């Protein structure tokens, strides 16, 4: 494996951990990001000191990369493969976006099938990894009953709380979603990108006497963003979650850039679907990163039985204005 192969992953890790974007991880940023529901606050401080080899009181990208490259073992090959996968997926998505509209019917059919199958294969990889992590967390926590785990997000882990590691991973997924940056080659990001493009391609095969709109330049296209969040709520937490969602809806609907919100609930089910229409993607991302957005993300971590399913669809603003 070439020297440095797979290291680009950790530049993205560093970017997500560096909350104030000053190109240095402070102790508080390190503890907030790397608290995994297993290690204690004191252990995180010890890890920080070991990684901070120049004793500057901060960790830079070089120190973070050096630490993980010494300890990643067989995972080095996985991260190298993920780096290649990122490049391959980017290339395939760009090529598909350029050629799909002019392709023959059979080629379009094959393209949609192949992309869906890539999507299925990526999703199938997530489950065994999640199961393995849960087992490792459980074994580690049980072997260290005297250790008080560091807090995960705003919530302090209970001693021997076997679910706290899962809570940390859910929080990481939500933070990654809020950043909306796919440069880190994260498996979930690839899944989301492919799902979004598959949806767009399927929409393009609807034939009929639809109205055509000509846009002079692609970057001039006037689009609004439709967001769908689906939540599977723990039955015991349903009341708490609905209250958090109510507060989030109130803030969203009061924003000038939020055009519409809708909550759908279902009989004999704790699933909730939440729709938003935003003026643009930047407005939605800004809202997610706000105090209200972060508070709602914490509620998702505490109250859901599985990570929220989020999908977005840029839609011509002319459709919204018409309807």
C-alpha positions as CSV (number, residue, x, y, z in Angstrom):
1,X,0.0,0.0,0.0
2,X,1.4,3.4,-1.0
3,X,2.6,5.7,1.7
4,X,-0.1,8.0,3.0
5,X,-2.8,6.0,1.2
6,X,-6.2,6.4,3.0
7,X,-5.0,9.4,5.0
8,X,-7.4,11.8,3.3
9,X,-10.1,10.3,5.5
10,X,-8.5,11.8,8.5
11,X,-8.4,15.3,7.0
12,X,-12.2,15.1,6.9
13,X,-12.3,13.7,10.5
14,X,-10.2,16.7,11.6
15,X,-12.4,19.1,9.7
16,X,-15.6,17.7,11.5
17,X,-13.9,17.8,14.9
18,X,-12.5,21.3,14.5
19,X,-15.7,23.2,15.3
20,X,-14.3,26.7,15.2
21,X,-12.3,26.1,12.0
22,X,-9.0,27.3,13.4
23,X,-7.0,24.3,12.1
24,X,-6.3,23.1,15.6
25,X,-8.1,20.7,17.9
26,X,-8.4,21.9,21.4
27,X,-8.9,19.6,24.4
28,X,-12.7,20.4,24.5
29,X,-13.1,19.8,20.7
30,X,-11.2,16.5,21.0
31,X,-13.3,15.3,23.9
32,X,-16.5,16.3,22.3
33,X,-15.8,14.6,19.0
34,X,-14.0,11.4,20.2
35,X,-16.3,10.6,23.2
36,X,-17.6,7.2,22.1
37,X,-19.7,6.1,25.1
38,X,-16.9,3.8,26.3
39,X,-13.9,5.9,27.4
40,X,-13.8,8.2,30.4
41,X,-13.1,11.9,30.3
42,X,-9.8,11.3,32.0
43,X,-8.8,8.7,29.4
44,X,-9.7,11.1,26.6
45,X,-7.4,13.7,28.2
46,X,-4.6,11.1,28.4
47,X,-5.2,10.3,24.7
48,X,-5.1,14.0,23.8
49,X,-1.8,14.5,25.5
50,X,-0.3,11.4,23.8
51,X,-1.3,12.6,20.3
52,X,-0.2,16.2,21.0
53,X,3.5,15.3,20.5
54,X,4.8,18.9,20.3
55,X,3.0,19.8,23.6
56,X,1.3,22.8,22.1
57,X,-2.0,22.3,23.8
58,X,-3.6,21.6,20.5
59,X,-3.6,18.7,17.9
60,X,-2.9,19.5,14.3
61,X,-3.7,17.3,11.2
62,X,-0.2,15.8,11.1
63,X,-0.4,14.6,14.7
64,X,-3.9,13.1,14.2
65,X,-2.8,11.3,11.1
66,X,0.4,10.1,12.7
67,X,-1.5,8.6,15.7
68,X,-4.0,6.7,13.6
69,X,-1.6,5.5,11.0
70,X,0.5,3.8,13.8
71,X,-2.5,2.0,15.1
72,X,-4.9,1.2,12.3
73,X,-3.6,-2.2,11.4
74,X,-5.8,-4.0,8.9
75,X,-8.1,-1.0,8.7
76,X,-5.4,0.8,6.7
77,X,-6.3,-1.3,3.6
78,X,-10.0,-0.4,4.2
79,X,-9.4,3.3,4.3
80,X,-7.2,3.1,1.2
81,X,-10.0,1.2,-0.5
82,X,-12.5,3.9,0.6
83,X,-10.3,6.6,-0.8
84,X,-10.3,4.8,-4.2
85,X,-14.0,4.1,-3.9
86,X,-14.6,7.8,-3.3
87,X,-12.8,8.7,-6.5
88,X,-14.6,5.9,-8.5
89,X,-18.0,7.0,-7.3
90,X,-17.3,10.7,-8.0
91,X,-16.2,9.7,-11.5
92,X,-19.2,7.5,-12.1
93,X,-21.6,10.2,-10.9
94,X,-20.1,12.9,-13.0
95,X,-20.1,10.7,-16.1
96,X,-23.7,9.6,-15.5
97,X,-24.9,13.2,-15.0
98,X,-23.3,14.2,-18.3
99,X,-24.4,11.2,-20.5
100,X,-27.6,9.9,-19.0
101,X,-30.0,12.3,-20.7
102,X,-28.7,11.5,-24.2
103,X,-28.4,7.7,-23.6
104,X,-30.5,5.1,-25.3
105,X,-33.4,3.5,-23.4
106,X,-31.6,0.2,-22.7
107,X,-28.5,2.1,-21.5
108,X,-30.6,4.2,-19.2
109,X,-32.2,1.0,-17.8
110,X,-28.8,-0.5,-17.2
111,X,-27.5,2.6,-15.5
112,X,-30.4,2.8,-13.1
113,X,-30.1,-0.9,-12.2
114,X,-26.3,-0.8,-11.7
115,X,-26.5,2.3,-9.5
116,X,-29.2,0.7,-7.4
117,X,-27.1,-2.4,-7.0
118,X,-24.1,-0.3,-5.9
119,X,-26.4,1.3,-3.4
120,X,-27.6,-2.0,-2.1
121,X,-24.1,-3.3,-1.7
122,X,-23.0,-0.2,0.2
123,X,-26.0,-0.5,2.5
124,X,-25.3,-4.2,3.2
125,X,-21.8,-3.3,4.5
126,X,-23.2,-1.0,7.2
127,X,-25.2,-3.6,9.2
128,X,-22.3,-6.1,10.1
129,X,-20.1,-3.2,11.0
130,X,-22.7,-1.7,13.4
131,X,-23.3,-5.1,15.0
132,X,-19.5,-5.6,15.5
133,X,-19.1,-2.2,17.0
134,X,-22.0,-2.8,19.4
135,X,-20.4,-6.1,20.5
136,X,-17.0,-4.5,21.0
137,X,-18.5,-1.7,23.0
138,X,-20.5,-4.1,25.2
139,X,-17.4,-6.3,25.9
140,X,-15.3,-3.3,26.7
141,X,-17.8,-1.6,29.1
142,X,-18.5,-4.9,30.9
143,X,-14.8,-5.5,31.4
144,X,-14.4,-2.0,33.0
145,X,-17.3,-1.7,35.4
146,X,-15.5,0.9,37.5
147,X,-15.1,3.4,34.6
148,X,-17.5,6.3,34.2
149,X,-17.9,7.0,30.5
150,X,-17.4,10.5,29.2
151,X,-20.5,12.4,28.1
152,X,-21.8,11.9,24.6
153,X,-23.2,15.2,23.2
154,X,-25.1,17.0,25.9
155,X,-26.0,13.8,27.6
156,X,-23.8,12.1,30.2
157,X,-23.4,8.4,29.8
158,X,-24.7,6.3,32.6
159,X,-22.3,3.9,34.2
160,X,-22.3,0.6,32.2
161,X,-24.8,2.1,29.7
162,X,-24.4,-0.3,26.8
163,X,-26.3,1.9,24.5
164,X,-24.1,4.9,24.8
165,X,-21.7,3.8,22.0
166,X,-24.7,3.6,19.6
167,X,-25.8,7.0,20.8
168,X,-22.4,8.4,19.9
169,X,-22.6,6.9,16.4
170,X,-26.0,8.3,15.9
171,X,-24.8,11.7,16.9
172,X,-21.8,11.4,14.5
173,X,-24.2,10.6,11.7
174,X,-26.4,13.6,12.4
175,X,-23.3,15.9,12.7
176,X,-22.0,14.6,9.3
177,X,-25.5,15.1,7.8
178,X,-25.5,18.7,9.1
179,X,-22.1,19.4,7.6
180,X,-23.4,18.1,4.2
181,X,-19.8,17.6,3.0
182,X,-19.1,14.3,1.1
183,X,-15.4,14.8,0.8
184,X,-14.6,12.3,3.6
185,X,-15.5,9.2,1.7
186,X,-17.8,8.1,4.5
187,X,-19.9,5.0,3.5
188,X,-23.1,6.7,4.6
189,X,-22.4,9.7,2.5
190,X,-21.9,7.5,-0.6
191,X,-25.2,5.8,0.2
192,X,-27.0,9.2,0.4
193,X,-25.4,10.5,-2.8
194,X,-26.3,7.4,-4.8
195,X,-29.9,7.3,-3.4
196,X,-30.3,11.0,-4.4
197,X,-29.0,10.4,-7.9
198,X,-31.0,7.2,-8.4
199,X,-34.1,9.2,-7.5
200,X,-33.2,11.9,-10.0
201,X,-32.6,9.4,-12.8
202,X,-35.8,7.6,-12.1
203,X,-37.6,10.9,-12.4
204,X,-36.1,11.5,-15.8
205,X,-37.7,8.4,-17.4
206,X,-41.2,9.7,-17.0
207,X,-42.4,10.2,-20.6
208,X,-45.3,12.3,-21.7
209,X,-46.3,15.8,-22.7
210,X,-44.7,17.5,-19.8
211,X,-43.8,21.2,-20.0
212,X,-40.2,22.0,-20.9
213,X,-38.3,24.7,-19.1
214,X,-35.1,26.1,-20.6
215,X,-32.4,27.4,-18.2
216,X,-29.6,29.4,-19.7
217,X,-27.0,28.1,-17.4
218,X,-27.1,25.2,-14.9
219,X,-25.8,27.4,-12.1
220,X,-28.7,29.9,-12.8
221,X,-31.3,27.2,-12.2
222,X,-33.8,28.4,-9.6
223,X,-34.4,25.5,-7.2
224,X,-36.0,25.1,-3.8
225,X,-35.0,22.2,-1.5
226,X,-37.6,19.6,-0.3
227,X,-36.4,17.7,2.8
228,X,-37.9,14.5,4.2
229,X,-36.9,13.2,7.6
230,X,-38.3,9.9,8.8
231,X,-38.1,9.0,12.5
232,X,-38.7,5.7,14.2
233,X,-39.4,6.8,17.7
234,X,-38.9,4.7,20.8
235,X,-42.4,4.1,22.2
236,X,-41.4,5.2,25.7
237,X,-39.9,8.4,24.3
238,X,-42.7,9.4,21.9
239,X,-44.1,12.2,24.0
240,X,-40.6,13.8,24.6
241,X,-39.8,13.5,20.9
242,X,-43.0,15.1,19.7
243,X,-42.5,18.0,22.1
244,X,-38.9,18.5,20.6
245,X,-40.3,18.2,17.1
246,X,-43.0,20.8,17.9
247,X,-40.4,23.3,19.1
248,X,-38.2,22.6,16.0
249,X,-41.2,23.1,13.7
250,X,-42.0,26.4,15.4
251,X,-38.5,27.7,14.7
252,X,-38.4,26.4,11.2
253,X,-41.8,27.8,10.2
254,X,-40.7,31.2,11.5
255,X,-37.7,31.4,9.2
256,X,-38.1,33.5,6.1
257,X,-36.1,30.9,4.1
258,X,-38.5,28.1,5.2
259,X,-41.4,27.9,2.8
260,X,-43.4,25.1,4.3
261,X,-43.4,22.4,7.0
262,X,-45.5,19.3,7.4
263,X,-45.6,16.6,10.1
264,X,-47.2,13.2,9.2
265,X,-48.0,10.6,11.9
266,X,-49.4,7.1,11.3
267,X,-52.0,5.0,13.2
268,X,-50.6,2.1,15.2
269,X,-47.0,3.2,14.5
270,X,-44.4,5.4,16.2
271,X,-42.9,6.5,12.8
272,X,-43.1,10.2,12.1
273,X,-42.4,11.8,8.7
274,X,-41.4,15.4,8.7
275,X,-41.3,17.5,5.5
276,X,-39.7,20.9,5.0
277,X,-39.3,23.1,1.9
278,X,-36.4,25.5,2.0
279,X,-35.5,28.4,-0.3
280,X,-32.1,26.7,-0.9
281,X,-29.7,24.1,0.5
282,X,-27.5,26.7,2.3
283,X,-30.5,27.9,4.3
284,X,-31.3,24.4,5.4
285,X,-27.7,23.7,6.4
286,X,-27.5,26.9,8.4
287,X,-30.7,26.0,10.2
288,X,-29.4,22.5,11.1
289,X,-26.2,24.1,12.5
290,X,-28.3,26.6,14.6
291,X,-29.0,26.2,18.3
292,X,-32.5,24.9,17.5
293,X,-31.2,22.5,14.9
294,X,-28.6,21.1,17.3
295,X,-31.1,20.7,20.1
296,X,-33.4,18.7,17.8
297,X,-30.4,16.5,16.7
298,X,-29.8,15.7,20.4
299,X,-33.5,14.7,20.7
300,X,-33.1,12.4,17.8
301,X,-30.2,10.7,19.5
302,X,-32.1,10.2,22.7
303,X,-35.5,9.3,21.4
304,X,-35.1,7.2,18.2
305,X,-34.7,3.5,17.9
306,X,-32.6,3.9,14.8
307,X,-30.9,6.7,13.0
308,X,-33.2,9.2,11.2
309,X,-33.6,8.7,7.5
310,X,-33.0,11.9,5.6
311,X,-33.5,12.6,1.9
312,X,-33.4,15.8,-0.1
313,X,-34.7,16.8,-3.5
314,X,-33.9,20.0,-5.3
315,X,-37.1,21.0,-7.0
316,X,-37.7,23.8,-9.6
317,X,-38.9,26.9,-7.8
318,X,-41.5,27.4,-10.6
319,X,-43.3,24.2,-9.4
320,X,-43.5,25.5,-5.9
321,X,-44.8,28.9,-7.0
322,X,-47.4,27.3,-9.2
323,X,-48.8,24.9,-6.6
